[in-house]
Amino acid sequence: MQVNEEDRITHGKQVASSNSIVWGLALLVVVLTGGGWYYLTRDETPQQSEEQAAVSLPDTAPEQPLQTEAPVPEPEPQPVVTPQTQPAVATPTTPPPEPLPALAESDKFVHDKVVKMSDGMDINPLLNENDMVRQFVVFVDNLAQGELARKTSPMKAPTQKFTVSDITNKTYLDPDSYHRYDVYADFVSGLNDEQLLATYKQMLPLLDKAFTELGYPNITFNQRLQQAIKVLLATPIIEEPIELYSISVNYKFVDPKLEALPDAQKLLIRMGPENTRKLKKVLRRLQPLLPQ
């Protein structure tokens, strides 16, 4: 397996032309939605009682009215206490979900979601904006199999050139080349987990529909995504210089163990150890949160 079509030979500190590098990691690590909370009350009616003084009457009526010991005044009417009505407590409601567009018309919707998640980072120049959902699904499907579908990359390749260094008649991957990928790794590691997962869940019906078009009968897109994450997490982190050798106009890893790795893992190795750590950290954090 060649290191990459972008790895082309020139002289001295050699520079090569860049080809399609896959940056679906930004959306790959693409989930949590929120919920709501609720509460309630009661009342009573007070009771009253009256008591009247008894008056004894003689057996025969006297000529003058008898005096009672003391006249008992009529009880004054008591005001009726009306229970205070508690103000109605508004029950919080979850806003209705944003309607999804049709799959064939979803590019603007997906683009706007990605830009919103970037939190001010100018991500527009990196995005491939044609048929974004289908391209992403095909990319993830290939990643899960260790392959790179460069033509369906959701994000554009870096503009900086791939370079190698010649040292004592040996060729090494130039560590300066790692920095071509800093902007992608920084974008992914800077994403808000909850916003990312919520966006992923919201777009899942579109992703499922695009995945169904691929014709897999016994697997869901979520399961395919989990497989892809496992492939990426299995990538070794290489700290020492990486020796290369040339075949025609391309480069391959001298170490047979590295050369035997899936293309998806070779991509992370070309990103360098620091960028690989950043991406793997995000993937490990999000993997258990994704829908199963």
Summary of the structure (lengths in Angstrom):
residues: 292
radius of gyration: 37.6
end to end distance: 32.6
largest distance: 147.9
contacts: 741
relative contact order: 0.21
helix: 39%
strand: 8%
